[in-house]
Amino acid sequence: MTQQLITTDVVIIGAGIAGLWLHNRLNNMGFHALLLENNTIGNAQTLSSQGIIHGGTKYALNGILSKATQAIGAMPARWQACLKGTGEVDLSQVKVFSDHQLMWSQEKLSSKMVSFFASKALSSRMQTVAKPERPPLFQHPDFKGALYRLEEPVLDIPSVLRCLVQPWQDRILQIPSESEITWQQNTHGVQSIQIGEYKIQAQQFVLTAGEGNQALLDTLAIKKPKMQRRPLQMVLCKAKDPKQALPAIYAHSLGSGSKPIATITSHFDENGNTVWYIGGNIAEQGVGKSLADISQEAQRLLHDILPWFDFPELKWASHTINRAEPKQSALSRPDTAFVESKNNIHIAWPTKLALAPDLADKVIDALIIQNLVANEHSTPTLPQATIGKPLWDIAFK
């Protein structure tokens, strides 16, 4: 096999939201960064996300501003700047489904108490929605709960990926999924990576492959950090008759606990039919259940939290995805984006979609500490990675 030598300043492995954001930042700063992907762009966690740019409200339902709430609190403003075309990456062409989310409590006192404490803890980010300003779904006279507005946008993730791919697409390399990876290294770190016919030399290497990071760490014989997987089984539904399509909703339903009962976002399949994508407790507790069981549970849940709404006949699907993160005690959720460096290898997990900008900051700081230098490199013509298909177009097939 003919070997092709490529040089660059930084190699990033994994073209999800973390790798793409970092790839844009570094190239915009004048460094030459190559992004490698062995599947489709965004294929795993990124295209499985609900597109919510969290500001921490869901982590403060007990009235306490946790470390997670504080870490993620600045993220909506950073994303909003990018959506306006004035931020660190240009997302001005992204489709914004909603510039805010809603949070509603049921009539039960326990649910109202949770929403009360959350509103006190996050009064600057959470406002009561007056009855005349409520969307039609919550103007029904039988809705007796409280309704809040959260300044957290919901984005169409495929359009986010297109915006992040376009500026530096010639520096995104599709590598064969079956290719063996070998590393050339010495006591100072890795000098190059061999993948199939490509030998790529770089100063620094960043792992942003999500669940794929563990296999990469194994090839490097790096024992720590270890990775954990926290599984979800998300639920999807849409009207069987598109003429009776579900209304668009972007909202959290509150119960008496410290997590939303359900988080519902609306997306649109290739025929324009509205798809509800449901996360929250039901997704965490539904792991391993059959489609028949989890769809029955979801149907009962929807009728319980939206009892006044006359549902059309629905078609159901589910989607299992692992949240890949640095290992925590008792498989708890990490509070912040994570970066750990082993010489010139940097292992990174954003832990949440919204934290991609924060992760990029941390990686760039680590690269600068390692004395990263911008050099001139020619970019060869490379096989182009393509963006994965939206979940809404494949889940029901």
C-alpha positions in Angstrom: 0.0 0.0 0.0 1.3 3.5 -0.9 1.8 5.6 2.2 0.6 9.2 2.1 2.4 11.6 4.5 0.4 14.5 5.8 1.6 17.2 8.2 -0.5 19.4 10.4 -0.2 21.3 13.7 -3.1 19.5 15.5 -4.9 16.2 14.8 -8.4 16.0 16.2 -10.1 12.6 16.2 -13.9 12.5 16.3 -16.3 14.9 14.3 -19.1 15.4 16.8 -19.9 18.8 18.2 -16.7 18.8 20.4 -14.3 18.1 17.6 -16.0 20.4 15.1 -16.1 23.3 17.5 -12.5 22.9 18.4 -11.5 22.4 14.7 -13.2 25.7 13.8 -11.6 27.6 16.7 -8.0 26.4 16.0 -8.2 27.0 12.2 -9.7 30.4 12.8 -6.8 31.2 15.1 -4.3 30.5 12.3 -3.3 26.9 13.3 -3.6 24.1 10.9 -5.9 21.5 12.4 -7.1 18.3 10.7 -10.3 16.6 11.9 -10.5 12.8 11.4 -13.8 10.8 11.3 -14.4 7.1 10.7 -18.2 7.4 10.4 -20.6 10.1 9.5 -20.2 13.6 11.1 -22.2 13.8 14.3 -23.3 10.2 13.9 -23.6 9.3 17.6 -24.3 11.6 20.6 -24.5 14.9 18.6 -27.3 13.8 16.2 -29.0 12.1 19.1 -29.2 15.3 21.2 -32.4 17.3 21.6 -30.6 20.5 20.5 -31.1 22.3 23.8 -28.5 24.8 24.8 -28.9 24.4 28.5 -28.3 27.2 31.0 -28.5 25.1 34.1 -32.1 25.5 35.1 -32.8 21.7 35.1 -30.0 21.2 37.5 -31.4 23.7 40.1 -34.9 22.3 40.6 -34.1 21.8 44.2 -33.4 25.5 44.6 -29.6 25.0 44.9 -27.2 26.5 42.4 -25.0 23.5 41.9 -21.5 23.4 40.4 -23.2 22.0 37.2 -25.6 25.0 37.1 -22.8 27.5 37.5 -20.5 25.8 34.9 -23.2 25.8 32.2 -24.8 29.1 33.0 -22.8 31.2 30.6 -23.3 28.8 27.6 -26.6 30.2 26.2 -25.1 33.7 25.8 -22.0 32.3 24.0 -24.1 30.3 21.7 -26.4 33.3 21.1 -23.5 35.4 20.0 -22.4 32.7 17.6 -26.0 32.5 16.2 -25.8 36.2 15.6 -22.6 35.8 13.7 -20.6 37.7 16.3 -19.2 34.8 18.4 -16.1 32.6 18.3 -17.7 30.4 15.5 -20.2 31.5 12.9 -23.6 29.9 13.4 -25.6 32.6 11.7 -27.1 30.1 9.2 -28.3 27.7 11.9 -32.0 27.0 12.1 -33.3 28.0 15.5 -36.4 26.0 16.5 -37.1 28.2 19.4 -35.2 31.0 21.2 -36.5 29.7 24.5 -37.9 26.7 26.3 -40.9 26.4 28.6 -41.2 24.7 32.0 -44.5 23.8 33.4 -45.7 22.4 36.7 -48.9 20.4 37.1 -51.6 21.5 39.5 -50.2 19.3 42.3 -48.6 21.3 45.1 -45.4 19.2 45.0 -44.8 20.1 41.4 -45.5 23.8 42.0 -43.1 23.8 44.9 -40.3 22.5 42.7 -40.9 25.2 40.1 -41.1 27.8 42.9 -37.7 26.9 44.2 -36.2 26.8 40.7 -37.6 30.2 39.9 -36.0 31.7 43.1 -32.6 30.1 42.4 -32.6 31.2 38.8 -34.8 34.3 38.7 -32.5 36.0 36.1 -33.0 33.1 33.7 -36.6 32.0 34.4 -39.7 34.2 34.1 -43.4 33.4 34.6 -45.4 33.4 31.4 -48.6 35.4 31.8 -51.8 33.8 30.5 -52.3 36.0 27.5 -48.7 35.2 26.3 -48.9 31.5 26.6 -48.8 29.3 23.5 -52.0 27.7 22.4 -51.2 24.4 24.0 -51.1 26.0 27.5 -54.1 28.4 27.0 -56.6 25.6 27.6 -58.9 26.3 30.6 -58.1 22.9 32.1 -54.4 23.8 32.5 -54.1 24.9 36.1 -50.3 24.7 36.6 -47.6 27.3 36.4 -45.7 28.1 33.2 -42.2 29.5 33.0 -40.0 30.7 30.2 -36.3 29.7 30.1 -33.8 31.7 28.0 -32.3 28.6 26.5 -32.6 28.1 22.8 -33.3 24.9 20.9 -31.4 24.4 17.7 -31.7 22.2 14.6 -28.5 20.1 15.1 -28.0 19.1 11.4 -27.9 22.8 10.5 -25.4 23.4 13.3 -23.2 20.6 11.8 -23.4 22.2 8.4 -22.3 25.5 9.7 -19.3 24.0 11.5 -18.3 21.8 8.6 -18.4 24.4 5.8 -15.6 26.8 6.7 -12.8 24.2 6.9 -14.3 21.2 5.1 -11.1 20.6 3.2 -9.4 19.8 6.6 -11.9 17.1 7.6 -10.7 13.7 6.6 -12.9 10.6 6.2 -10.9 7.6 7.3 -12.0 4.0 6.7 -13.9 2.6 9.7 -12.0 -0.7 9.5 -8.6 0.9 9.4 -6.1 -0.1 12.1 -4.7 2.8 14.1 -1.0 2.8 15.2 0.9 5.5 17.0 4.5 6.5 16.6 5.7 7.8 19.9 8.7 8.3 22.1 9.3 9.6 25.7 8.2 13.1 24.6 4.8 12.0 23.2 3.3 11.0 19.9 5.0 12.1 16.7 2.5 10.7 14.2 -0.5 8.5 13.7 -0.9 5.8 11.0 -4.4 5.1 9.8 -4.6 3.0 6.7 -2.7 4.7 3.9 -2.3 7.9 5.9 0.6 8.8 8.1 -0.2 12.1 9.8 2.5 14.0 11.7 1.5 16.7 14.2 2.6 18.6 17.3 -0.5 17.7 19.3 -3.4 15.2 19.2 -6.9 15.6 20.7 -9.4 12.8 21.3 -13.0 14.0 20.9 -14.5 10.8 19.7 -17.1 10.5 22.5 -17.7 6.8 23.1 -14.9 6.0 20.7 -12.4 7.6 23.0 -12.1 4.4 25.0 -10.8 2.4 22.0 -8.4 5.1 21.2 -7.1 5.1 24.8 -6.7 1.4 24.5 -4.5 1.7 21.4 -2.3 4.2 23.3 -2.2 1.9 26.4 -3.5 4.9 28.5 -5.3 3.5 31.6 -6.6 6.7 33.0 -8.8 8.6 32.6 -11.4 5.8 32.2 -14.6 6.3 30.4 -18.2 5.6 31.6 -21.3 5.1 29.6 -24.7 6.3 30.9 -27.4 4.8 28.7 -30.6 6.4 27.6 -33.6 5.1 25.7 -35.2 8.2 24.1 -38.8 8.0 22.9 -40.1 9.5 19.6 -43.7 9.9 18.5 -45.5 11.5 15.6 -49.1 11.6 14.3 -49.9 8.7 12.0 -51.9 11.2 9.9 -49.7 14.2 9.1 -52.9 16.3 8.7 -53.3 15.9 12.5 -49.7 16.7 13.3 -48.6 17.3 16.9 -48.1 21.0 17.8 -44.4 22.1 18.2 -43.4 22.2 21.9 -40.0 22.8 23.6 -40.6 22.3 27.3 -39.8 20.5 30.5 -42.6 19.0 32.6 -42.0 19.2 36.3 -43.0 16.7 39.0 -42.0 16.5 42.6 -38.5 15.3 42.1 -35.2 17.1 41.2 -35.4 16.2 37.5 -38.0 16.9 34.9 -40.6 14.1 34.4 -40.1 14.7 30.7 -38.3 17.0 28.3 -40.1 17.3 25.0 -38.6 18.9 21.9 -40.1 19.0 18.4 -38.4 18.2 15.2 -39.5 17.6 11.6 -39.1 14.6 9.4 -38.3 14.6 5.7 -42.1 14.9 5.0 -42.6 17.8 7.4 -44.4 15.8 10.0 -43.8 17.0 13.6 -41.8 14.5 15.7 -41.8 14.8 19.5 -38.5 13.6 21.0 -38.9 12.8 24.7 -36.1 12.7 27.3 -36.0 13.1 31.0 -36.8 10.4 33.6 -38.6 8.2 31.1 -35.4 7.9 29.0 -33.2 7.1 31.9 -35.7 4.5 33.4 -36.6 3.0 30.0 -33.2 1.5 29.2 -33.6 -2.1 28.2 -37.4 -2.0 27.8 -39.1 -3.1 24.6 -40.6 -0.6 22.2 -44.1 -1.8 23.2 -43.5 -1.3 26.9 -41.7 2.1 26.7 -44.2 3.5 24.2 -47.1 2.5 26.4 -45.4 4.2 29.4 -44.7 7.3 27.3 -48.3 7.4 26.1 -49.6 7.2 29.7 -47.1 9.9 30.7 -48.2 12.3 28.0 -51.8 11.9 29.0 -50.9 12.5 32.6 -48.8 15.7 32.0 -51.0 17.1 29.2 -54.5 15.8 30.2 -56.4 18.5 28.4 -54.8 17.8 25.0 -56.7 15.6 22.5 -53.9 13.4 21.1 -54.1 12.1 17.5 -53.3 8.4 16.8 -49.5 8.2 17.2 -46.7 6.2 15.7 -43.9 5.4 18.1 -40.1 4.7 18.0 -37.3 4.6 20.5 -33.6 5.4 20.3 -30.9 4.0 22.5 -27.7 6.1 23.0 -24.9 6.1 25.5 -23.7 9.3 27.1 -19.9 8.9 27.1 -18.0 10.7 29.8 -15.0 10.5 32.1 -15.7 7.9 34.8 -17.3 9.3 38.0 -18.1 7.6 41.3 -21.4 5.8 41.2 -21.8 6.7 37.5 -22.8 10.2 38.4 -23.0 12.9 35.8 -19.8 15.1 35.5 -20.4 18.8 36.3 -18.2 20.3 33.7 -16.5 19.7 30.3 -13.4 17.5 30.8 -9.9 17.6 29.4 -6.9 15.7 30.6 -3.5 15.7 29.0 -0.9 12.9 28.7 2.1 14.6 27.1 0.8 15.8 23.8 -2.3 13.7 23.8 -5.4 15.5 25.1 -8.5 13.4 26.1 -11.7 15.4 26.0 -15.4 15.0 26.6 -17.8 18.0 26.6 -20.3 16.0 28.8 -23.1 18.2 27.4 -23.8 19.7 23.9 -24.0 23.2 25.4 -20.5 22.9 26.9 -18.7 22.5 23.5 -17.4 26.2 23.7 -16.1 25.6 27.2 -14.4 22.4 26.2 -12.7 24.2 23.3 -11.4 26.8 25.7 -9.9 24.1 27.9 -8.3 22.2 25.1 -6.8 25.4 23.6 -5.3 26.3 27.0 -3.7 22.9 27.2 -2.3 23.2 23.6 -0.8 26.6 24.4 0.8 25.2 27.6 2.4 22.6 25.3 3.9 25.5 23.1 1.7 24.9 20.1 3.2 26.8 17.1 1.3 27.7 13.9 3.2 26.3 10.9 2.6 26.3 7.1 1.1 23.0 5.8 -0.3 22.1 2.5 -3.7 20.4 2.7 -4.0 17.5 0.3 -7.2 16.5 -1.4 -8.8 14.2 1.1 -11.9 12.0 1.1 -14.7 14.1 2.6 -16.7 13.0 5.6 -20.4 13.5 5.2 -23.0 14.6 7.8 -25.2 11.8 9.3 -28.9 11.6 8.6 -31.3 13.2 11.1 -32.8 10.7 13.6 -36.3 11.8 12.6 -35.8 10.3 9.1 -34.5 6.9 10.2 -36.0 6.1 13.6 -39.5 5.1 12.4 -38.2 2.8 9.5 
